[in-house]
């Protein structure tokens, strides 16, 4: 939520954007929330029925530094991580009455993102993915709120419980972002990406290019939710950035439909739009460069000097393209999709 304070150019472009008051208490705090969870990893991983949830308790650290509990129900989600990762991301359901008068009030559904593996470097990767969400916030008001977590995660699959200390983050439910803008989530719609709101779509496409993410599609609603915020005004909302070059996870797969050999290679996958609008968004991003770099600077202490320097250099390479007429023409204007 801290980068809500950094809505410098978003506020100028969207004077009627949602306010912090429209955000639930869970996502109004910047500091990481400490939680404890215990369940059978094996049971969650093998259950592929989205309608079956398992009851458990979520323990969270309160303002007095003690522990409170909350009754929740959980199920696994994410086909790739279910098959390839030690930890399976989960979806959480909370009854309204149980959430009342807790930090979770107003949240009926949450996504909980875990690292893929228990090793510490995977928690560093989850922090990088969380940073992607923070970098997206200054680019557009249409973003999912997230909350960083310090998690004590216990596996009750075997006779002896095994506990892991990892980082993770909550992602708010789709319906909450739609509610903020008095809209609704569109789950299935045969709509060509060119029919999405132009300026917002270009902001989305530039952001995916910035973090070198190719694991998305606004045609097939893959890692991009569509929100209808006004008649015929459809907005794409990006999520799930672990396959991006910015995160650079060892399990990330190169998009086989593109002529690239590494997830670190940037490819602009947006559809061609009116060039004047594209240039407008280009200017927005260039003006927002100090804001975006400041977002990244907040996490300098969480990485080695070498790692952080590399992250900043990688972000700067995106601005090198935007700040050069030649590179912008070659990498954006001439590479936009026509079909």
N, C-alpha and C positions, 0 to 999 in steps of 0.2 A: 504493500500500500504506500510505501514511502515515495515512490515515484509518481503518485498522484499529485504530489507537491511540485513535480517537475513537468506538469502538463503545459509547458510554455507555449509551444506552437499549436498543440491540440486545442487549447482553450481559445486561441485566436481564430482557429479555423472552425471550431464547433462551439459557439457561444452558448448553445443550449445543451451541452453535454451533461451527463449525470453528475451528481454531487456526491461527496463522501457520505452524506446522510442517507443515500440510497444503498449503501454498502452494509452488510451485516457485521455485527461486532467482531466476529472471528477474523475478518479481513481488514479491520481498521487498525490493527497493530502491526508494526514492522518487526519487532523482535521475534526470534524463533520461539515456537511453542513446544514445550516438552510433553510428550505423550508416551503411554505404554499400551501395547496391544499384545494379546496372546490368542492364538488360534492354530488349527492344524493346517500347515502349509500344503500337505498332501491333499487334504479334502478340498481346499480352495482351488488348487491347481487342476484337479481331475474333474470338478464340477463345471460343465460348460452350459448348463441351463441358466439363462439370464433371469429366470423368475424365482430361482431358489436362493434364498439368503440364509446365512447362519448367524444365530444370535451370539453376541459376546459383549464384553465391557471395554470401553475406551477410558483409560485413566489420563487425566491431564493436570498439569501443574497450575494451581490457582495463583491469584495475586499475592497471597500470603506465603507463597512458596511451599504450600502443602499440596496434597493430591486429592482431586475429586474424581468421581466416576460418572460415566454416561452410558446408558444402555443403547446399543446400536445393533444393526444387522449388516452383514457384509457378504459380498460375493466377489469372485475374481473377474478381471476384465483384461482385454488386450491379448489378441491371439499370438502375436510374435513373442512377447515377453513370457506368456504362459508356457510356451514351448521351449524358449531358449534361455530363460533366466532362472536363477535360484529363487528370487522373490517375485511373486505375482502381484501386480498392482490390483487394488481393490476399489470397489464402489461401496459407499456407506449409505445406509438409510437410517434416519433418525425420526422418531415420532415427535410431533409438535410439542406435546406435553412434556416429554423428557428433555427437550432442548430449552424449554422456557426457563428464563432466569439463569442461563449459563452462557459462556462465550459462543455457544453453537446456536443460539436462538436465531430463528429465521432461516436456518439451513435444514432442509429435509433430505437432501442428497448431496454427497460430496465424493469427489474422486481423490484417492490417496495414491501418490506416486512414490514408489520405492526405488532404490538403486537396483540394477540388474543382479549384481553379485555382492556378497558380504565384504569383500576387500575394501580398504579405505579409499583407494583411488576411484572406486565406483561411487562412493559418496561425494567425491570431488566432481564427478561427472553429473550427478544429480543436482549439485549446486550450480553447475554451468547451465543445465537446462532451466533451472529456476531463474537464473539471470536472464535467459532469453525472454521469459515472461516479463521481467522488469524492463528490459530494453524495448519491448513492444508497447508498453504503456505510454511513453511520450509520443509515440508515432500515431496513435489513434485512441479515442476514448472507448472504442469497441473491443475490449479485452476481458479475458477471464481474470478475476482476482485470485491471488494465490497467497499461501501462508507457509513460510519455511518451518520445518519441524526438526527437532531432535527426538529420535524415536528409539525406544527400547522395545524390540520386536522379538517375541518368543514363539518358537515353533513347538506345538504340542502334538506333533505327528507320532512320535515314538514314546517309549516308556519314560525317557528322561527329557525334560524340557531344555531346549537349547536357545539361548538368548543372544541377540545381536544388537549392537549399538550402531545405528545408521542415521543418515540424513534423509529427509523426504520433504514432500510438500502437499498441502491440500489445494485442490482446484474447485472453485465454486461450481454449482450446478448450472446447466445451460439456461434453465428458466429464469434464474436470477438476473443474468445479464440482459435477457429479453425484457424482463420486468422493468429494469432500470430505464430502458428507452421506450417503454410503453409499447413493446412489440411482442412478437411470438417467434418461437423456434420453428423452422421449416425443416422437417426431417426427410421428406422425399418430394422432390420437385424436378421436373424435366426442364431445367432452365440453363441456357447457355451462359457461360461466365461473362460474356460481353453484355448480358442483360443485368448484371449486378451493378450496384451504384459505382459509377466510374472512379471518382476520386478516392473513395474508401478502398476499392479493389486495388488500385495502383499502390496505395499505401501498404496494403497487405502484401502485394507481390514484391515490392521493394524490400520489405522486411524479411520475407523468406529468402530473397537474394542476399541480403546483408548477412544473415546467419548461415548461408549456404545450405538451406533446407530444400530438398527435392521430393521429400516424402509427403506430398499433399496434392490435392486436386479439388478445385471448386466445381468441376464438372460432375464428379462422383461423390462429392461431399466427404472426401477422405482427409481427415485432420483439419477440416475447415467447416465449422458450423455456419449455417445461414440463418440470419435473423431478419424478419420482416419488421421494419420500424416505421413504415409509412406505406400508403398504397403504391405498390410496384417498386418500392425501395428496399432491395435486398442487400444485406451487409454480410460479407464474409468475416468470420472470427477465427483466427488461427489458434492451434494448440498442438501439443505433442511434438517436441523439438529434439528428441534424443537422437534422431538419425542425422541431425544437421552437422555441417562441418565445424561450426563453432563449438559444439559439444565434443565431436570427434571420438565417439565411443568405439571401442574395439569391435563391438558386434554390429556396428552400423553397416548397412548394405548399400552399395552403389545402385542407383536407379538404372536398371538394365535398358531402359528405353532411351537413355541419353548417352551422348558420346563423351563420357567422362570415366576416369579410372579411379577416382578417389572422391570421398564425400567432401573433401576440403575444396574441391573445384566448384566455383560458383557458376550457376547456369540460370539465366533469367527465364522463368517459365510463365510469366504473365502474358495475357493476350494483348495484341496491339490495340491501342486506344488513341483518342484524339491527342496529337502531339502537344498541344498547348496545355492540356490537363496533365500529361506526363511530365512536362517541364515544370509545371507548378509544384507537383509533388517532389520533384528533384530538388527544387529550391527549398521546400519545407525541410527536407532531410538535411540538406547542407546547413541550414540555419539552426537545426536542432543538434548538430554535431557536438557542441559543448555539453548539452544536456545528456546525450547518450553516453559520452565518455565519462561524465560525472556519475552516472548510474553504475558503470563498470568499476569506477574507482572505489566505490563503497565496499567492494569485495577483495581489494588488494591484499589485505591481511590473511585471507583464507587460502591463498595459493603461494607457491614458491615464487621467487622473483622471476625465474626463467619462465614459469608457466604463465604468470600474469602478463609479463612483457609480450609473450607470444599471443595472448588473447587480445591485447590492446593493438598489436601490430595487425592482427587479422581483421579487426574492426576498422582500422585505418585504411586497409586495402580496399574496403568497400567505398569509403569516402574518396579515395584516389580515383575511382571510376566515376563517381558523381561529379567531382570537381574538374574533370578533364572533358572538354567537349568531344575530343577524339575517342577516348575510352568509353564515354557514355554512349556515343553513337554506335560504336562497334559492339558493346556488350549489352546494351539495353534496347535502343531503338531498332537496331538491325537484327536482334535476336528475339523480339517479341513474337508470340505465336499468332498464326493466322488460322489455324485449325486444330 
